[in-house]
Amino acid sequence: MPNNASPAARKHELAPAIVSQHLDKIETSPAGASLKTWIAILALAIGCFTFVSSEMLPIGLLGPIAAGIHLSLGMTGLLVTGFALFVAIAAGPLTVLTARFDRKWIMVGLMVVCLVGNALAAVATTFTLLLLARIIVAMAIGVFWSIATAMAIRLVPQHQAVRATSLVLGGLAVAAVLGVPLGTLIGQYFGWHAAFGALSLLSLVVCVAALIVLPPLPSQSAGNLRAIIDAFYHGQIRFIFFTTALVMTGNFLAYTYITPYLQDVSGIPASWISSLLLLYGAAGVLGNFSIGSLMARSLRGALILTLTVLTLSMIMLWGVAQYKFAVIALLVPWGMSYAALPVLLQTWVFRAAGETGDVEAALSLFVVAFNGAIAIGALAGGVALDIFGAHVVVLLAAVIIALSLLLVLRSSHGRHR
């Protein structure tokens, strides 16, 4: 993660917004965090990087994987769709089933599952086996997102809570900058199997680190489906759920098929793809950390601005599709605006979760909306790609994201500072 200190400092502006409403419900260390504690939090961040890279890797390698398993690009996109759909279905029940176990051992177990799934993908030669490998990893990622940030908060005293959550969530931004592009680069030079193998080795490293440096963390969750249902009936949580579902459907309808769009519509050489994904990811890091000051003033205002930029980026991509350098330039506002959204939406979840009484339950709903939308977006994009071509995909994405913008504009949620 480039320059950890600077992003963390900027995130300190958000301390009251993110944690003040629920820190009293989570035990924190009475003394300042030790070096071992920060290493433990870094392990969680690398775990985040590993899971996000595992989820998104097929996007950068869609062509080679499709050729390797002899399927169309649209059908191969089911590797993203099936993964996200399984996460959406399994996140709530699996979070409940693991709710009463010590979080340290749950985290170790999650990394073992990630290791096994990526190792299986590294040797898969058929679509069925590769999809099975993806589902194995998907079983773990929903639980990971439901517990990782709450674990980070419990490891440190209150005044360091935002710094800890910033570091963990930074793994998502770094995965966008390094994970998918680096995996794409490895796949281009050594084959797509090697990219999954590298993620399996990284899972092993995180597993060993978690085993060594994470302290025991007894569960504090209610551990029942009723808590998740109650969280959904909370007004703000439900609003976040539908907003997240719309915007992520639109984004992943386009992003899942960014490679065929760049190559087939804009005429960009295949050798440029990993570099352009790196550009997109670098813009994402900038958006991830620059949204903080605006969010501190108005979460709703920051969300409206971000959704507006994302919608306009999609419309312009559709309009200038034949001009490769204009398309390349538009990857920057697209990457910036998308990467800011998980920060905005999850901050909103944290604020509202303090009123529900169960942070993990609220986070599991966010995971359901987020990944369910990825599945729907990837599936719809695959159908649109096979029927109409990649050019139409970005226009459909713009329409769906615009609907999420209208939803936010019509809502009174998030007007408070």
C-alpha positions in Angstrom: 0.0 0.0 0.0 1.7 3.2 -1.1 2.4 5.6 1.7 0.4 4.1 4.5 1.0 7.1 6.8 -0.5 9.7 4.6 -3.8 7.9 3.8 -4.2 7.0 7.5 -3.7 10.6 8.5 -6.3 11.7 6.1 -8.7 9.0 7.3 -8.4 10.4 10.9 -10.8 13.1 9.7 -13.4 10.4 9.7 -13.0 9.0 13.2 -16.2 10.2 14.7 -18.2 9.3 11.6 -17.0 5.8 11.4 -16.7 4.5 14.9 -18.3 6.7 17.5 -21.7 5.1 17.2 -20.6 1.5 17.8 -17.3 1.5 19.6 -19.0 1.3 22.9 -20.4 -2.1 21.8 -17.0 -3.5 20.9 -14.3 -4.1 23.5 -11.0 -2.4 22.7 -7.5 -2.7 24.2 -7.0 -0.4 27.2 -3.4 0.4 26.3 -1.8 1.7 23.1 -1.4 -0.9 20.3 1.9 -2.8 20.3 4.0 -3.5 17.2 2.7 -7.1 17.3 -0.9 -5.7 17.1 -0.1 -3.6 14.1 1.5 -6.6 12.4 -1.8 -8.5 13.1 -3.8 -5.7 11.5 -1.4 -5.7 8.6 -2.1 -9.5 8.2 -5.8 -8.7 8.0 -5.1 -6.1 5.4 -3.1 -8.6 3.3 -5.9 -11.1 3.8 -8.2 -8.4 2.3 -5.8 -8.0 -0.6 -5.7 -11.8 -1.1 -9.5 -12.2 -1.1 -10.2 -9.2 -3.4 -7.5 -10.3 -5.8 -8.9 -13.8 -5.8 -12.4 -12.5 -6.5 -11.4 -10.2 -9.4 -8.6 -12.1 -11.0 -10.7 -13.6 -13.8 -11.6 -10.1 -15.0 -8.1 -9.4 -16.2 -7.6 -12.9 -17.6 -11.0 -13.5 -19.1 -9.7 -14.1 -22.6 -6.9 -16.6 -21.7 -9.3 -18.5 -19.3 -12.0 -18.6 -22.0 -9.5 -20.0 -24.5 -8.2 -22.5 -22.0 -11.5 -24.0 -21.0 -13.1 -23.5 -24.5 -16.0 -21.2 -23.7 -17.3 -17.8 -24.8 -16.3 -14.7 -22.9 -19.9 -14.3 -21.7 -20.0 -17.9 -20.4 -16.6 -17.5 -18.8 -17.9 -14.4 -17.0 -19.9 -16.9 -14.9 -16.7 -17.4 -12.9 -17.3 -13.9 -11.6 -21.1 -14.2 -11.5 -21.1 -17.6 -9.7 -18.5 -16.5 -7.2 -20.4 -13.4 -6.2 -23.8 -15.1 -6.2 -22.5 -17.8 -3.8 -21.1 -15.1 -1.6 -24.4 -13.3 -1.5 -26.3 -16.5 -0.7 -23.8 -17.8 1.9 -22.6 -14.7 3.7 -25.4 -14.4 6.2 -25.8 -18.1 7.1 -22.1 -18.8 7.3 -21.6 -15.7 9.4 -24.2 -17.0 11.8 -22.8 -20.5 11.8 -19.4 -19.2 12.8 -20.6 -16.5 15.1 -19.8 -18.2 18.4 -16.3 -19.2 17.6 -13.1 -17.3 18.4 -12.4 -14.8 15.6 -8.7 -15.7 15.5 -9.4 -19.3 14.6 -12.2 -18.3 12.2 -9.7 -16.0 10.4 -7.1 -18.8 10.2 -9.7 -21.2 8.8 -10.8 -18.6 6.2 -7.3 -18.3 4.9 -7.0 -22.1 4.7 -10.2 -22.2 2.6 -8.8 -19.5 0.4 -5.6 -21.4 0.0 -7.4 -24.6 -1.0 -9.7 -22.9 -3.5 -6.9 -21.0 -5.3 -4.7 -24.2 -5.4 -7.6 -26.1 -7.0 -8.0 -23.3 -9.6 -4.3 -23.5 -10.3 -4.7 -27.0 -11.5 -8.2 -26.8 -13.0 -8.6 -27.8 -16.7 -12.4 -27.7 -17.0 -15.0 -25.0 -16.4 -16.7 -27.2 -13.8 -13.6 -27.7 -11.7 -12.7 -24.1 -12.0 -16.1 -23.0 -10.9 -15.9 -25.4 -7.9 -12.6 -23.8 -7.0 -14.2 -20.3 -7.1 -17.1 -21.4 -4.9 -14.7 -22.7 -2.3 -13.0 -19.3 -2.0 -16.5 -17.6 -2.1 -17.4 -19.6 1.0 -14.8 -17.7 3.0 -14.9 -14.2 1.6 -18.4 -13.4 2.9 -17.5 -14.2 6.4 -14.2 -12.4 6.1 -15.9 -9.1 5.1 -18.4 -9.6 8.0 -15.7 -9.8 10.7 -12.4 -8.3 9.5 -13.0 -4.6 10.3 -14.7 -5.4 13.6 -11.6 -7.5 14.5 -9.3 -4.6 13.7 -11.3 -2.2 16.0 -11.1 -4.7 18.8 -7.4 -5.0 18.6 -6.6 -1.3 19.3 -7.7 1.4 21.7 -10.4 3.8 20.5 -8.2 6.6 19.4 -6.5 4.2 16.9 -9.6 2.5 15.6 -9.9 4.5 12.4 -6.2 4.0 11.6 -6.7 0.2 12.0 -9.8 0.0 9.8 -8.1 2.2 7.2 -5.3 -0.2 7.0 -7.5 -3.2 6.7 -9.8 -1.6 4.0 -6.6 -0.3 2.3 -6.1 -3.9 1.1 -9.1 -3.5 -1.2 -7.5 -0.4 -2.9 -4.1 -2.1 -3.2 -5.8 -5.1 -4.7 -7.2 -2.9 -7.4 -3.8 -1.3 -8.0 -1.6 -4.4 -7.8 -3.7 -7.5 -7.4 -5.6 -7.7 -10.6 -3.0 -6.0 -12.8 -0.2 -8.2 -11.3 -2.3 -11.3 -11.7 -3.0 -10.3 -15.3 0.7 -9.8 -15.9 1.6 -13.2 -14.4 -1.2 -14.8 -16.4 0.1 -13.3 -19.7 3.7 -14.5 -19.2 3.3 -17.7 -17.2 -0.3 -18.7 -17.9 -3.5 -18.1 -15.9 -3.0 -21.2 -13.7 0.2 -19.5 -12.3 -1.8 -16.5 -11.2 -4.1 -18.6 -9.1 -1.1 -20.5 -7.7 0.5 -17.2 -6.6 -2.7 -16.3 -4.7 -2.6 -19.7 -3.0 0.9 -19.1 -1.8 -0.1 -15.7 -0.5 -3.0 -17.2 1.4 -0.6 -19.6 3.1 1.6 -16.6 4.2 -1.5 -14.8 5.7 -2.7 -18.0 7.4 0.7 -18.5 9.1 0.9 -14.8 10.1 -2.7 -14.9 11.6 -1.8 -18.0 13.5 1.3 -16.4 15.0 0.3 -12.7 15.7 -3.5 -12.6 16.1 -4.6 -12.8 19.8 -7.7 -14.7 20.9 -10.8 -12.7 20.1 -14.0 -14.3 21.6 -17.1 -13.7 19.5 -19.4 -10.8 20.4 -22.1 -11.4 17.8 -25.6 -12.5 18.6 -25.1 -15.5 16.4 -28.6 -15.9 14.9 -30.4 -15.1 11.7 -32.8 -12.9 13.6 -30.1 -10.3 14.1 -29.6 -10.1 10.3 -33.3 -9.8 9.7 -33.6 -7.0 12.3 -30.7 -5.2 10.7 -32.5 -5.3 7.3 -35.6 -3.7 8.8 -33.6 -0.8 10.1 -34.3 2.1 7.7 -30.8 3.2 6.9 -29.4 -0.3 6.5 -32.2 -1.2 4.1 -31.5 2.0 2.1 -27.8 1.2 1.9 -28.7 -2.3 0.8 -30.6 -1.2 -2.2 -28.3 1.7 -3.1 -25.3 -0.7 -3.0 -27.2 -3.3 -5.0 -27.9 -0.8 -7.9 -24.6 0.9 -8.1 -22.5 -2.3 -7.9 -24.7 -4.0 -10.5 -24.1 -1.2 -12.9 -20.3 -1.0 -12.2 -19.7 -4.7 -12.6 -21.9 -5.0 -15.6 -19.2 -2.9 -17.3 -16.0 -3.7 -15.3 -16.3 -7.5 -15.6 -16.0 -7.1 -19.4 -13.5 -4.2 -19.5 -10.9 -6.4 -21.3 -13.1 -7.2 -24.4 -14.4 -3.6 -24.4 -10.8 -2.2 -24.5 -9.6 -4.7 -27.1 -12.6 -5.3 -29.4 -14.4 -1.9 -29.3 -11.5 0.6 -28.8 -8.8 -1.4 -30.6 -6.4 -1.4 -27.7 -3.6 -4.0 -28.0 -3.8 -6.9 -25.5 -0.3 -6.1 -24.3 -1.6 -2.8 -22.9 -4.3 -4.3 -20.8 -2.3 -5.0 -17.6 -0.9 -1.4 -17.7 -4.4 0.0 -18.2 -5.8 -2.0 -15.3 -2.9 -0.6 -13.2 -3.9 2.9 -14.3 -7.5 2.2 -13.3 -6.4 0.8 -9.9 -4.0 3.7 -9.3 -6.9 6.1 -9.9 -8.9 4.0 -7.5 -6.4 4.5 -4.7 -6.5 8.2 -5.3 -10.3 8.2 -5.1 -10.3 5.9 -2.1 -8.3 8.2 0.0 -9.2 11.7 -1.4 -12.9 11.2 -0.7 -12.3 11.6 3.0 -12.4 15.3 3.5 -15.6 15.6 1.5 -17.2 12.7 3.3 -16.3 14.4 6.6 -18.5 17.4 5.6 -21.4 15.4 4.1 -21.6 11.7 3.4 -24.7 12.2 1.2 -23.0 15.0 -0.8 -19.9 12.9 -1.3 -22.1 10.0 -2.5 -24.0 12.2 -4.9 -20.8 13.6 -6.4 -19.2 10.1 -6.7 -22.3 8.6 -8.4 -22.6 11.5 -10.8 -18.9 11.2 -11.9 -19.4 7.4 -12.3 -22.5 7.8 -14.4 -21.0 10.5 -16.6 -17.8 8.3 -17.1 -19.9 5.4 -18.4 -21.9 7.7 -20.7 -18.7 9.2 -22.1 -17.1 5.8 -22.6 -20.0 4.8 -24.7 -19.8 8.0 -26.7 -16.1 8.0 -27.5 -15.6 4.2 -27.7 -13.7 4.5 -31.1 -11.1 6.9 -29.7 -8.6 4.7 -27.7 -6.8 7.5 -25.9 -10.1 9.2 -24.9 -11.2 5.8 -23.5 -7.9 5.4 -21.6 -8.3 8.9 -20.1 -11.8 8.0 -18.9 -10.5 5.0 -17.0 -9.2 7.6 -14.4 -12.5 9.2 -13.3 -14.1 5.7 -13.5 -11.5 4.2 -11.2 -11.6 7.2 -8.8 -15.3 7.3 -8.5 -15.8 3.5 -8.1 -13.1 3.1 -5.5 -14.6 5.8 -3.3 -17.9 4.0 -3.2 -17.0 1.1 -0.8 -15.5 3.6 1.6 -18.7 5.8 1.5 -21.1 2.9 1.7 -19.3 0.9 4.4 -18.8 4.1 6.4 -22.6 4.5 6.2 -23.0 0.9 7.4 -20.8 1.6 10.4 -22.8 4.7 11.3 -26.2 2.9 11.1 -24.9 -0.3 12.7 -24.4 1.4 16.0 -28.2 1.6 16.2 -28.9 -2.0 15.3 -26.8 -3.5 18.1 -24.9 -6.0 15.9 -22.2 -4.7 13.7 -21.4 -8.1 12.1 -25.1 -8.6 11.1 -25.2 -5.2 9.4 -21.9 -5.9 7.6 -23.2 -9.3 6.4 -26.1 -7.6 4.8 -23.7 -5.2 3.1 -21.7 -8.2 1.8 -25.0 -9.7 0.5 -25.9 -6.6 -1.4 -22.4 -6.0 -2.7 -21.7 -9.5 -4.0 -25.3 -10.2 -5.1 -25.0 -7.1 -7.3 -21.6 -8.3 -8.7 -23.3 -11.6 -9.7 -26.3 -9.8 -11.3 -24.1 -7.3 -13.1 -21.6 -9.9 -14.4 -24.5 -12.1 -15.6 -26.4 -9.3 -17.3 -23.1 -8.0 -18.8 -22.3 -11.4 -20.2 -25.7 -11.7 -21.8 -25.5 -8.2 -23.2 -21.9 -8.9 -24.5 -22.9 -12.1 -26.3 -26.0 -10.6 -27.8 -25.2 -6.9 -28.5 -21.5 -6.6 -28.1 -19.2 -4.9 -25.6 -20.1 -1.3 -26.8 -23.7 -1.6 -25.4 -22.5 -2.8 -22.0 -21.2 0.5 -20.7 -24.4 2.3 -21.7 -26.5 -0.2 -19.8 -24.2 0.3 -16.8 -24.7 4.1 -17.0 -28.5 3.6 -16.8 -28.4 1.4 -13.7 -25.9 3.6 -11.9 -28.1 6.6 -12.7 -31.0 4.9 -11.0 -28.9 4.6 -7.8 -28.1 8.3 -8.1 -31.8 9.1 -8.3 -32.4 6.9 -5.3 -29.9 8.9 -3.2 -31.2 12.2 -4.5 -34.7 11.3 -3.4 -33.7 10.1 0.0 -33.2 12.1 3.2 -30.8 9.5 4.7 -27.3 10.7 5.2 -28.0 14.4 5.4 -26.4 14.6 8.9 -22.7 15.3 9.2 
